[in-house]
Amino acid sequence: MSKIWIALVAVLVFQFALAAPAFADPAAEKYIDDALPLMYHSCKSVVDEAAGDEAYITKVISALVAVSLYNHEIDISKHVKSEAEKTALRDKFIAKLRTECEQDNEALLAGAIDDAVVSALSLKK
């Protein structure tokens, strides 16, 4: 199965898995609406498509992080109380995401981001 079909199947599975909560929760619906068009990205494709536009990369990562946080029912304010804690958490997330993407540049970005969120927050998956 080609990589594009794998990505499309993953998006459809994700969409169906979250369909019921999305209709029950306006916040979830917004997160999913923002993220679904971006779910096809791999670590490599987001950089390639951005063509140097860091704002695009930030938009994609932010949308996918929001879905990950929502799926894990994470209230980030319970994990960070100060700017120093926020910076430390951000640095842990970036380091883990970088490692994930270096290990497999063709990995779906949503999965790499979810792993980075779980790792940065020291959650068990």
The first five atom37 places (N, CA, C, CB, O) and aatype in JSON, in Angstrom:
{
  "aatype": [12, 15, 11, 9, 17, 9, 0, 10, 19, 0, 19, 10, 19, 13, 5, 13, 0, 10, 0, 0, 14, 0, 13, 0, 3, 14, 0, 0, 6, 11, 18, 9, 3, 3, 0, 10, 14, 10, 12, 18, 8, 15, 4, 11, 15, 19, 19, 3, 6, 0, 0, 7, 3, 6, 0, 18, 9, 16, 11, 19, 9, 15, 0, 10, 19, 0, 19, 15, 10, 18, 2, 8, 6, 9, 3, 9, 15, 11, 8, 19, 11, 15, 6, 0, 6, 11, 16, 0, 10, 1, 3, 11, 13, 9, 0, 11, 10, 1, 16, 6, 4, 6, 5, 3, 2, 6, 0, 10, 10, 0, 7, 0, 9, 3, 3, 0, 19, 19, 15, 0, 10, 15, 10, 11, 11],
  "atom_mask": [
    [1, 1, 1, 1, 1],
    [1, 1, 1, 1, 1],
    [1, 1, 1, 1, 1],
    [1, 1, 1, 1, 1],
    [1, 1, 1, 1, 1],
    [1, 1, 1, 1, 1],
    [1, 1, 1, 1, 1],
    [1, 1, 1, 1, 1],
    [1, 1, 1, 1, 1],
    [1, 1, 1, 1, 1],
    [1, 1, 1, 1, 1],
    [1, 1, 1, 1, 1],
    [1, 1, 1, 1, 1],
    [1, 1, 1, 1, 1],
    [1, 1, 1, 1, 1],
    [1, 1, 1, 1, 1],
    [1, 1, 1, 1, 1],
    [1, 1, 1, 1, 1],
    [1, 1, 1, 1, 1],
    [1, 1, 1, 1, 1],
    [1, 1, 1, 1, 1],
    [1, 1, 1, 1, 1],
    [1, 1, 1, 1, 1],
    [1, 1, 1, 1, 1],
    [1, 1, 1, 1, 1],
    [1, 1, 1, 1, 1],
    [1, 1, 1, 1, 1],
    [1, 1, 1, 1, 1],
    [1, 1, 1, 1, 1],
    [1, 1, 1, 1, 1],
    [1, 1, 1, 1, 1],
    [1, 1, 1, 1, 1],
    [1, 1, 1, 1, 1],
    [1, 1, 1, 1, 1],
    [1, 1, 1, 1, 1],
    [1, 1, 1, 1, 1],
    [1, 1, 1, 1, 1],
    [1, 1, 1, 1, 1],
    [1, 1, 1, 1, 1],
    [1, 1, 1, 1, 1],
    [1, 1, 1, 1, 1],
    [1, 1, 1, 1, 1],
    [1, 1, 1, 1, 1],
    [1, 1, 1, 1, 1],
    [1, 1, 1, 1, 1],
    [1, 1, 1, 1, 1],
    [1, 1, 1, 1, 1],
    [1, 1, 1, 1, 1],
    [1, 1, 1, 1, 1],
    [1, 1, 1, 1, 1],
    [1, 1, 1, 1, 1],
    [1, 1, 1, 0, 1],
    [1, 1, 1, 1, 1],
    [1, 1, 1, 1, 1],
    [1, 1, 1, 1, 1],
    [1, 1, 1, 1, 1],
    [1, 1, 1, 1, 1],
    [1, 1, 1, 1, 1],
    [1, 1, 1, 1, 1],
    [1, 1, 1, 1, 1],
    [1, 1, 1, 1, 1],
    [1, 1, 1, 1, 1],
    [1, 1, 1, 1, 1],
    [1, 1, 1, 1, 1],
    [1, 1, 1, 1, 1],
    [1, 1, 1, 1, 1],
    [1, 1, 1, 1, 1],
    [1, 1, 1, 1, 1],
    [1, 1, 1, 1, 1],
    [1, 1, 1, 1, 1],
    [1, 1, 1, 1, 1],
    [1, 1, 1, 1, 1],
    [1, 1, 1, 1, 1],
    [1, 1, 1, 1, 1],
    [1, 1, 1, 1, 1],
    [1, 1, 1, 1, 1],
    [1, 1, 1, 1, 1],
    [1, 1, 1, 1, 1],
    [1, 1, 1, 1, 1],
    [1, 1, 1, 1, 1],
    [1, 1, 1, 1, 1],
    [1, 1, 1, 1, 1],
    [1, 1, 1, 1, 1],
    [1, 1, 1, 1, 1],
    [1, 1, 1, 1, 1],
    [1, 1, 1, 1, 1],
    [1, 1, 1, 1, 1],
    [1, 1, 1, 1, 1],
    [1, 1, 1, 1, 1],
    [1, 1, 1, 1, 1],
    [1, 1, 1, 1, 1],
    [1, 1, 1, 1, 1],
    [1, 1, 1, 1, 1],
    [1, 1, 1, 1, 1],
    [1, 1, 1, 1, 1],
    [1, 1, 1, 1, 1],
    [1, 1, 1, 1, 1],
    [1, 1, 1, 1, 1],
    [1, 1, 1, 1, 1],
    [1, 1, 1, 1, 1],
    [1, 1, 1, 1, 1],
    [1, 1, 1, 1, 1],
    [1, 1, 1, 1, 1],
    [1, 1, 1, 1, 1],
    [1, 1, 1, 1, 1],
    [1, 1, 1, 1, 1],
    [1, 1, 1, 1, 1],
    [1, 1, 1, 1, 1],
    [1, 1, 1, 1, 1],
    [1, 1, 1, 1, 1],
    [1, 1, 1, 0, 1],
    [1, 1, 1, 1, 1],
    [1, 1, 1, 1, 1],
    [1, 1, 1, 1, 1],
    [1, 1, 1, 1, 1],
    [1, 1, 1, 1, 1],
    [1, 1, 1, 1, 1],
    [1, 1, 1, 1, 1],
    [1, 1, 1, 1, 1],
    [1, 1, 1, 1, 1],
    [1, 1, 1, 1, 1],
    [1, 1, 1, 1, 1],
    [1, 1, 1, 1, 1],
    [1, 1, 1, 1, 1],
    [1, 1, 1, 1, 1]
  ],
  "atom_positions": [
    [[0.86, -1.17, 0.0], [0.0, 0.0, 0.0], [0.91, 1.23, 0.0], [-0.98, 0.0, 1.24], [1.86, 1.3, 0.78]],
    [[0.63, 2.18, -0.85], [1.48, 3.37, -0.93], [1.33, 4.22, 0.32], [1.15, 4.2, -2.17], [0.36, 4.1, 1.06]],
    [[2.33, 5.07, 0.55], [2.33, 5.92, 1.74], [1.14, 6.87, 1.77], [3.62, 6.71, 1.82], [0.59, 7.15, 2.83]],
    [[0.72, 7.36, 0.6], [-0.42, 8.28, 0.56], [-1.69, 7.56, 1.0], [-0.61, 8.86, -0.86], [-2.52, 8.14, 1.71]],
    [[-1.85, 6.31, 0.59], [-3.03, 5.56, 1.01], [-3.0, 5.25, 2.49], [-3.15, 4.26, 0.22], [-4.03, 5.28, 3.15]],
    [[-1.82, 4.96, 3.01], [-1.7, 4.73, 4.45], [-2.1, 5.98, 5.21], [-0.25, 4.32, 4.82], [-2.82, 5.9, 6.21]],
    [[-1.64, 7.12, 4.75], [-2.0, 8.38, 5.41], [-3.5, 8.63, 5.32], [-1.24, 9.55, 4.78], [-4.11, 9.06, 6.3]],
    [[-4.09, 8.37, 4.17], [-5.53, 8.59, 4.02], [-6.33, 7.66, 4.92], [-5.95, 8.4, 2.57], [-7.32, 8.07, 5.53]],
    [[-5.91, 6.41, 5.0], [-6.59, 5.46, 5.87], [-6.46, 5.92, 7.33], [-6.0, 4.04, 5.69], [-7.43, 5.87, 8.08]],
    [[-5.27, 6.37, 7.71], [-5.07, 6.84, 9.08], [-5.98, 8.03, 9.39], [-3.6, 7.23, 9.31], [-6.54, 8.11, 10.48]],
    [[-6.11, 8.93, 8.46], [-6.99, 10.09, 8.65], [-8.43, 9.64, 8.81], [-6.86, 11.08, 7.47], [-9.14, 10.13, 9.69]],
    [[-8.87, 8.72, 7.97], [-10.25, 8.24, 8.06], [-10.52, 7.52, 9.38], [-10.58, 7.32, 6.9], [-11.56, 7.72, 10.0]],
    [[-9.57, 6.69, 9.79], [-9.72, 5.99, 11.07], [-9.8, 7.0, 12.2], [-8.55, 5.0, 11.31], [-10.65, 6.9, 13.09]],
    [[-8.92, 7.98, 12.17], [-8.9, 9.02, 13.19], [-10.22, 9.79, 13.19], [-7.73, 9.99, 12.96], [-10.78, 10.06, 14.25]],
    [[-10.71, 10.12, 12.03], [-11.95, 10.88, 11.92], [-13.12, 10.08, 12.5], [-12.24, 11.24, 10.45], [-13.91, 10.62, 13.27]],
    [[-13.23, 8.82, 12.14], [-14.32, 8.0, 12.65], [-14.2, 7.77, 14.15], [-14.37, 6.67, 11.9], [-15.2, 7.76, 14.86]],
    [[-12.99, 7.58, 14.63], [-12.78, 7.34, 16.06], [-13.2, 8.53, 16.9], [-11.33, 7.01, 16.33], [-13.65, 8.38, 18.04]],
    [[-13.06, 9.72, 16.34], [-13.36, 10.93, 17.1], [-14.7, 11.55, 16.74], [-12.27, 11.94, 16.9], [-15.06, 12.6, 17.28]],
    [[-15.44, 10.95, 15.84], [-16.67, 11.57, 15.34], [-17.69, 11.8, 16.45], [-17.29, 10.71, 14.26], [-18.27, 12.88, 16.51]],
    [[-17.92, 10.84, 17.3], [-18.94, 11.01, 18.35], [-18.56, 12.11, 19.33], [-19.15, 9.69, 19.1], [-19.38, 12.99, 19.6]],
    [[-17.34, 12.09, 19.89], [-16.99, 13.16, 20.81], [-16.98, 14.54, 20.14], [-15.64, 12.89, 21.42], [-17.29, 15.54, 20.77]],
    [[-16.64, 14.57, 18.86], [-16.58, 15.85, 18.17], [-17.94, 16.51, 18.12], [-16.04, 15.67, 16.77], [-18.03, 17.73, 18.25]],
    [[-18.98, 15.75, 17.94], [-20.31, 16.33, 17.87], [-20.83, 16.7, 19.25], [-21.26, 15.37, 17.18], [-21.69, 17.56, 19.38]],
    [[-20.31, 16.05, 20.28], [-20.77, 16.3, 21.63], [-20.04, 17.46, 22.28], [-20.62, 15.06, 22.47], [-20.52, 18.02, 23.27]],
    [[-18.89, 17.83, 21.76], [-18.04, 18.83, 22.4], [-17.57, 19.85, 21.36], [-16.84, 18.16, 23.09], [-16.79, 19.51, 20.47]],
    [[-18.02, 21.1, 21.48], [-17.62, 22.13, 20.5], [-16.11, 22.35, 20.44], [-18.31, 23.44, 20.83], [-15.57, 22.61, 19.37]],
    [[-15.42, 22.25, 21.58], [-13.97, 22.43, 21.57], [-13.3, 21.34, 20.75], [-13.42, 22.43, 23.0], [-12.41, 21.62, 19.95]],
    [[-13.73, 20.1, 20.95], [-13.15, 18.98, 20.19], [-13.43, 19.15, 18.71], [-13.71, 17.64, 20.69], [-12.56, 18.91, 17.88]],
    [[-14.63, 19.57, 18.39], [-14.98, 19.78, 16.99], [-14.05, 20.8, 16.33], [-16.45, 20.24, 16.87], [-13.63, 20.61, 15.19]],
    [[-13.73, 21.87, 17.04], [-12.82, 22.89, 16.49], [-11.42, 22.32, 16.31], [-12.78, 24.14, 17.41], [-10.8, 22.52, 15.27]],
    [[-10.93, 21.61, 17.33], [-9.59, 21.03, 17.22], [-9.51, 20.09, 16.02], [-9.23, 20.27, 18.51], [-8.55, 20.13, 15.26]],
    [[-10.51, 19.26, 15.88], [-10.51, 18.29, 14.78], [-10.66, 18.99, 13.43], [-11.65, 17.27, 14.97], [-9.98, 18.63, 12.47]],
    [[-11.54, 19.96, 13.36], [-11.71, 20.71, 12.11], [-10.41, 21.38, 11.68], [-12.81, 21.76, 12.26], [-10.08, 21.42, 10.5]],
    [[-9.67, 21.9, 12.65], [-8.39, 22.56, 12.34], [-7.32, 21.55, 11.93], [-7.9, 23.37, 13.54], [-6.51, 21.82, 11.05]],
    [[-7.33, 20.38, 12.57], [-6.26, 19.41, 12.35], [-6.48, 18.45, 11.19], [-6.07, 18.61, 13.58], [-5.52, 18.06, 10.53]],
    [[-7.72, 18.07, 10.92], [-7.96, 17.04, 9.9], [-7.34, 17.34, 8.54], [-9.43, 16.86, 9.73], [-6.77, 16.43, 7.94]],
    [[-7.42, 18.56, 8.04], [-6.8, 18.81, 6.74], [-5.27, 18.7, 6.75], [-7.19, 20.17, 6.25], [-4.63, 18.71, 5.7]],
    [[-4.69, 18.59, 7.94], [-3.23, 18.57, 8.07], [-2.69, 17.2, 8.48], [-2.79, 19.6, 9.07], [-1.48, 17.02, 8.62]],
    [[-3.59, 16.24, 8.68], [-3.2, 14.94, 9.2], [-2.34, 14.11, 8.24], [-4.43, 14.17, 9.55], [-1.73, 13.12, 8.66]],
    [[-2.3, 14.49, 7.01], [-1.53, 13.72, 6.03], [-0.03, 13.94, 6.16], [-1.98, 14.08, 4.63], [0.76, 13.2, 5.58]],
    [[0.36, 14.95, 6.9], [1.77, 15.32, 6.94], [2.64, 14.29, 7.63], [1.93, 16.63, 7.64], [2.27, 13.71, 8.65]],
    [[3.79, 14.09, 7.04], [4.87, 13.35, 7.69], [5.83, 14.39, 8.25], [5.59, 12.34, 6.69], [5.67, 15.59, 8.0]],
    [[6.81, 13.93, 8.99], [7.82, 14.87, 9.49], [8.47, 15.62, 8.33], [8.89, 14.12, 10.32], [8.71, 16.82, 8.41]],
    [[8.74, 14.9, 7.27], [9.41, 15.49, 6.1], [8.47, 16.38, 5.29], [9.97, 14.4, 5.21], [8.86, 17.47, 4.86]],
    [[7.24, 15.93, 5.08], [6.36, 16.67, 4.17], [5.98, 18.04, 4.7], [5.11, 15.87, 3.92], [5.79, 18.97, 3.92]],
    [[5.87, 18.19, 6.01], [5.51, 19.51, 6.54], [6.63, 20.51, 6.27], [5.21, 19.43, 8.06], [6.37, 21.67, 5.96]],
    [[7.87, 20.06, 6.37], [9.0, 20.94, 6.09], [9.07, 21.24, 4.6], [10.32, 20.31, 6.57], [9.27, 22.39, 4.2]],
    [[8.9, 20.21, 3.78], [8.93, 20.41, 2.33], [7.84, 21.35, 1.87], [8.79, 19.07, 1.61], [8.09, 22.28, 1.09]],
    [[6.61, 21.13, 2.36], [5.49, 21.96, 1.94], [5.62, 23.39, 2.44], [4.19, 21.37, 2.42], [5.18, 24.32, 1.77]],
    [[6.21, 23.56, 3.6], [6.37, 24.9, 4.17], [7.34, 25.74, 3.35], [6.86, 24.8, 5.61], [7.21, 26.96, 3.29]],
    [[8.3, 25.1, 2.73], [9.29, 25.8, 1.9], [9.86, 27.03, 2.61], [8.66, 26.22, 0.57], [9.94, 28.12, 2.03]],
    [[10.25, 26.83, 3.86], [10.86, 27.92, 4.62], [9.89, 28.78, 5.42], [0.0, 0.0, 0.0], [10.33, 29.66, 6.16]],
    [[8.61, 28.54, 5.28], [7.6, 29.32, 6.01], [7.4, 28.72, 7.39], [6.26, 29.35, 5.22], [6.61, 27.79, 7.57]],
    [[8.1, 29.26, 8.38], [8.02, 28.73, 9.74], [6.62, 28.88, 10.32], [9.02, 29.43, 10.63], [6.22, 28.06, 11.15]],
    [[5.88, 29.88, 9.9], [4.51, 30.08, 10.39], [3.63, 28.89, 10.0], [3.91, 31.39, 9.84], [2.77, 28.48, 10.78]],
    [[3.84, 28.34, 8.81], [3.07, 27.18, 8.37], [3.39, 25.97, 9.24], [3.36, 26.86, 6.88], [2.48, 25.25, 9.67]],
    [[4.66, 25.75, 9.5], [5.06, 24.62, 10.35], [4.46, 24.77, 11.74], [6.61, 24.51, 10.43], [3.95, 23.81, 12.31]],
    [[4.51, 25.97, 12.28], [3.94, 26.24, 13.6], [2.44, 25.98, 13.59], [4.22, 27.68, 14.04], [1.9, 25.42, 14.54]],
    [[1.76, 26.4, 12.53], [0.3, 26.18, 12.42], [-0.02, 24.69, 12.43], [-0.25, 26.82, 11.12], [-0.92, 24.25, 13.14]],
    [[0.72, 23.91, 11.66], [0.48, 22.46, 11.58], [0.74, 21.81, 12.93], [1.37, 21.82, 10.49], [-0.09, 21.04, 13.42]],
    [[1.89, 22.1, 13.51], [2.24, 21.48, 14.78], [1.25, 21.88, 15.87], [3.67, 21.86, 15.19], [0.84, 21.05, 16.67]],
    [[0.87, 23.14, 15.9], [-0.09, 23.61, 16.92], [-1.43, 22.89, 16.8], [-0.29, 25.11, 16.79], [-2.01, 22.5, 17.81]],
    [[-1.9, 22.73, 15.59], [-3.19, 22.05, 15.38], [-3.11, 20.59, 15.84], [-3.6, 22.11, 13.91], [-4.04, 20.09, 16.47]],
    [[-2.02, 19.93, 15.53], [-1.88, 18.53, 15.91], [-1.62, 18.36, 17.41], [-0.74, 17.9, 15.11], [-2.07, 17.38, 18.0]],
    [[-0.91, 19.3, 18.01], [-0.71, 19.27, 19.46], [-2.04, 19.45, 20.18], [0.3, 20.37, 19.9], [-2.3, 18.77, 21.18]],
    [[-2.89, 20.35, 19.69], [-4.19, 20.59, 20.32], [-5.02, 19.31, 20.36], [-4.96, 21.69, 19.57], [-5.66, 19.01, 21.37]],
    [[-5.01, 18.55, 19.27], [-5.76, 17.29, 19.23], [-5.15, 16.29, 20.21], [-5.77, 16.7, 17.8], [-5.88, 15.59, 20.91]],
    [[-3.84, 16.22, 20.27], [-3.18, 15.3, 21.2], [-3.53, 15.65, 22.64], [-1.66, 15.33, 20.99], [-3.87, 14.76, 23.43]],
    [[-3.43, 16.91, 23.0], [-3.77, 17.34, 24.35], [-5.22, 17.03, 24.67], [-3.49, 18.83, 24.54], [-5.53, 16.55, 25.76]],
    [[-6.1, 17.29, 23.73], [-7.52, 17.01, 23.94], [-7.77, 15.51, 24.11], [-8.36, 17.57, 22.77], [-8.5, 15.09, 25.01]],
    [[-7.16, 14.71, 23.25], [-7.36, 13.25, 23.31], [-6.89, 12.66, 24.63], [-6.62, 12.58, 22.16], [-7.47, 11.71, 25.14]],
    [[-5.83, 13.23, 25.18], [-5.3, 12.74, 26.46], [-5.93, 13.46, 27.66], [-3.77, 12.9, 26.49], [-5.55, 13.21, 28.8]],
    [[-6.88, 14.33, 27.38], [-7.56, 15.1, 28.42], [-6.56, 15.83, 29.31], [-8.44, 14.18, 29.27], [-6.64, 15.77, 30.54]],
    [[-5.64, 16.52, 28.67], [-4.58, 17.22, 29.38], [-4.93, 18.7, 29.5], [-3.22, 17.04, 28.66], [-5.2, 19.38, 28.5]],
    [[-4.93, 19.18, 30.72], [-5.05, 20.61, 31.0], [-3.62, 21.09, 31.25], [-6.01, 20.91, 32.25], [-3.06, 20.87, 32.33]],
    [[-3.05, 21.73, 30.26], [-1.64, 22.09, 30.32], [-1.33, 23.0, 31.5], [-1.21, 22.76, 29.02], [-0.21, 23.0, 32.01]],
    [[-2.32, 23.77, 31.95], [-2.09, 24.67, 33.08], [-1.81, 23.89, 34.37], [-3.31, 25.59, 33.29], [-1.27, 24.46, 35.32]],
    [[-2.16, 22.61, 34.41], [-1.85, 21.79, 35.58], [-0.4, 21.3, 35.56], [-2.8, 20.59, 35.66], [0.1, 20.8, 36.57]],
    [[0.25, 21.45, 34.42], [1.62, 20.97, 34.28], [2.64, 22.1, 34.31], [1.76, 20.2, 32.99], [3.82, 21.86, 34.59]],
    [[2.21, 23.29, 34.03], [3.13, 24.43, 34.02], [2.52, 25.59, 34.79], [3.47, 24.86, 32.57], [1.37, 25.98, 34.57]],
    [[3.3, 26.13, 35.69], [2.83, 27.24, 36.52], [3.64, 28.51, 36.26], [2.91, 26.88, 38.0], [3.19, 29.61, 36.59]],
    [[4.81, 28.36, 35.68], [5.67, 29.53, 35.47], [6.22, 29.53, 34.04], [6.83, 29.54, 36.49], [6.11, 28.54, 33.32]],
    [[6.79, 30.63, 33.68], [7.42, 30.72, 32.36], [8.59, 29.74, 32.24], [7.91, 32.16, 32.09], [8.82, 29.16, 31.18]],
    [[9.31, 29.56, 33.32], [10.44, 28.61, 33.31], [9.95, 27.19, 33.06], [11.22, 28.68, 34.64], [10.56, 26.45, 32.3]],
    [[8.85, 26.81, 33.71], [8.28, 25.48, 33.49], [7.76, 25.34, 32.07], [7.15, 25.2, 34.5], [7.9, 24.29, 31.45]],
    [[7.17, 26.4, 31.55], [6.67, 26.39, 30.18], [7.82, 26.19, 29.19], [5.91, 27.7, 29.87], [7.71, 25.41, 28.25]],
    [[8.89, 26.91, 29.42], [10.07, 26.79, 28.55], [10.67, 25.39, 28.63], [11.12, 27.84, 28.92], [11.05, 24.81, 27.61]],
    [[10.76, 24.85, 29.84], [11.33, 23.51, 30.02], [10.47, 22.46, 29.33], [11.47, 23.18, 31.52], [10.99, 21.55, 28.68]],
    [[9.15, 22.57, 29.47], [8.24, 21.62, 28.83], [8.34, 21.73, 27.31], [6.79, 21.87, 29.28], [8.39, 20.71, 26.62]],
    [[8.38, 22.95, 26.8], [8.52, 23.17, 25.36], [9.82, 22.55, 24.84], [8.49, 24.69, 25.03], [9.83, 21.9, 23.79]],
    [[10.91, 22.74, 25.58], [12.2, 22.19, 25.17], [12.18, 20.66, 25.15], [13.31, 22.69, 26.11], [12.73, 20.04, 24.24]],
    [[11.53, 20.05, 26.16], [11.41, 18.59, 26.19], [10.58, 18.09, 24.99], [10.76, 18.12, 27.51], [10.93, 17.1, 24.35]],
    [[9.49, 18.8, 24.71], [8.64, 18.43, 23.58], [9.42, 18.51, 22.26], [7.39, 19.34, 23.52], [9.38, 17.58, 21.46]],
    [[10.11, 19.61, 22.05], [10.87, 19.8, 20.81], [11.96, 18.74, 20.67], [11.49, 21.21, 20.77], [12.16, 18.19, 19.58]],
    [[12.66, 18.45, 21.76], [13.73, 17.44, 21.7], [13.16, 16.07, 21.33], [14.47, 17.35, 23.05], [13.74, 15.36, 20.51]],
    [[12.03, 15.71, 21.92], [11.42, 14.4, 21.62], [10.89, 14.37, 20.2], [10.29, 14.09, 22.62], [11.05, 13.36, 19.5]],
    [[10.25, 15.45, 19.75], [9.74, 15.5, 18.38], [10.89, 15.41, 17.38], [8.92, 16.8, 18.14], [10.79, 14.71, 16.37]],
    [[11.97, 16.09, 17.67], [13.15, 16.03, 16.79], [13.67, 14.59, 16.7], [14.27, 16.99, 17.3], [13.98, 14.1, 15.62]],
    [[13.76, 13.92, 17.85], [14.24, 12.53, 17.88], [13.31, 11.62, 17.08], [14.35, 12.03, 19.33], [13.76, 10.8, 16.29]],
    [[12.0, 11.78, 17.3], [11.01, 10.97, 16.58], [11.18, 11.15, 15.06], [9.56, 11.36, 17.01], [11.21, 10.17, 14.32]],
    [[11.3, 12.38, 14.63], [11.38, 12.65, 13.2], [12.72, 12.24, 12.6], [11.14, 14.11, 12.94], [12.79, 11.86, 11.43]],
    [[13.79, 12.31, 13.39], [15.09, 11.85, 12.9], [15.1, 10.33, 12.74], [16.22, 12.28, 13.87], [15.75, 9.81, 11.83]],
    [[14.38, 9.63, 13.61], [14.31, 8.17, 13.51], [13.54, 7.72, 12.28], [13.67, 7.59, 14.76], [13.88, 6.71, 11.67]],
    [[12.51, 8.47, 11.91], [11.7, 8.12, 10.74], [11.1, 9.4, 10.16], [10.57, 7.1, 11.12], [10.05, 9.86, 10.59]],
    [[11.79, 9.94, 9.18], [11.38, 11.2, 8.56], [10.05, 11.08, 7.81], [12.46, 11.68, 7.61], [9.4, 12.08, 7.53]],
    [[9.66, 9.86, 7.47], [8.39, 9.63, 6.76], [7.25, 9.28, 7.7], [8.57, 8.51, 5.73], [6.13, 9.04, 7.25]],
    [[7.51, 9.26, 9.0], [6.45, 8.96, 9.98], [5.39, 10.04, 9.94], [7.04, 8.85, 11.4], [5.68, 11.21, 9.69]],
    [[4.14, 9.63, 10.19], [3.08, 10.62, 10.26], [3.39, 11.59, 11.4], [1.7, 9.94, 10.46], [3.69, 11.17, 12.52]],
    [[3.31, 12.85, 11.11], [3.64, 13.89, 12.08], [2.72, 13.83, 13.29], [3.55, 15.26, 11.42], [3.17, 14.07, 14.41]],
    [[1.45, 13.52, 13.09], [0.5, 13.45, 14.22], [0.95, 12.42, 15.25], [-0.91, 13.11, 13.71], [0.85, 12.66, 16.45]],
    [[1.44, 11.29, 14.79], [1.92, 10.25, 15.7], [3.18, 10.68, 16.42], [0.0, 0.0, 0.0], [3.32, 10.46, 17.63]],
    [[4.09, 11.3, 15.69], [5.33, 11.79, 16.31], [5.01, 12.86, 17.36], [6.3, 12.36, 15.24], [5.62, 12.9, 18.43]],
    [[4.06, 13.72, 17.05], [3.66, 14.77, 17.99], [3.01, 14.16, 19.22], [2.7, 15.77, 17.32], [3.3, 14.57, 20.34]],
    [[2.14, 13.19, 19.02], [1.48, 12.55, 20.16], [2.52, 11.9, 21.07], [0.45, 11.51, 19.68], [2.45, 12.02, 22.29]],
    [[3.48, 11.21, 20.48], [4.55, 10.59, 21.28], [5.35, 11.65, 22.03], [5.48, 9.76, 20.38], [5.72, 11.45, 23.19]],
    [[5.61, 12.78, 21.38], [6.37, 13.86, 22.01], [5.59, 14.49, 23.16], [6.74, 14.93, 20.98], [6.18, 14.84, 24.19]],
    [[4.28, 14.64, 22.99], [3.44, 15.19, 24.07], [3.47, 14.25, 25.27], [1.97, 15.39, 23.57], [3.69, 14.68, 26.4]],
    [[3.26, 12.97, 25.02], [3.24, 11.98, 26.09], [4.59, 11.96, 26.81], [2.91, 10.57, 25.54], [4.64, 11.91, 28.04]],
    [[5.67, 11.99, 26.05], [6.99, 11.95, 26.64], [7.3, 13.22, 27.43], [8.03, 11.75, 25.55], [7.8, 13.15, 28.56]],
    [[7.01, 14.38, 26.85], [7.31, 15.64, 27.51], [6.57, 15.78, 28.84], [6.96, 16.8, 26.6], [7.08, 16.36, 29.8]],
    [[5.36, 15.26, 28.88], [4.54, 15.35, 30.09], [4.71, 14.14, 31.0], [3.07, 15.51, 29.72], [4.05, 14.02, 32.03]],
    [[5.61, 13.23, 30.61], [5.89, 12.0, 31.38], [4.62, 11.21, 31.65], [6.57, 12.35, 32.71], [4.39, 10.73, 32.77]],
    [[3.78, 11.07, 30.61], [2.56, 10.29, 30.7], [2.84, 8.88, 30.22], [1.42, 10.93, 29.87], [3.81, 8.64, 29.5]],
    [[2.01, 7.94, 30.62], [2.13, 6.58, 30.12], [1.13, 6.42, 29.0], [1.89, 5.52, 31.24], [-0.02, 6.86, 29.11]],
    [[1.56, 5.8, 27.93], [0.69, 5.61, 26.77], [0.22, 4.19, 26.71], [1.4, 5.99, 25.48], [-0.52, 3.82, 25.8]]
  ]
}
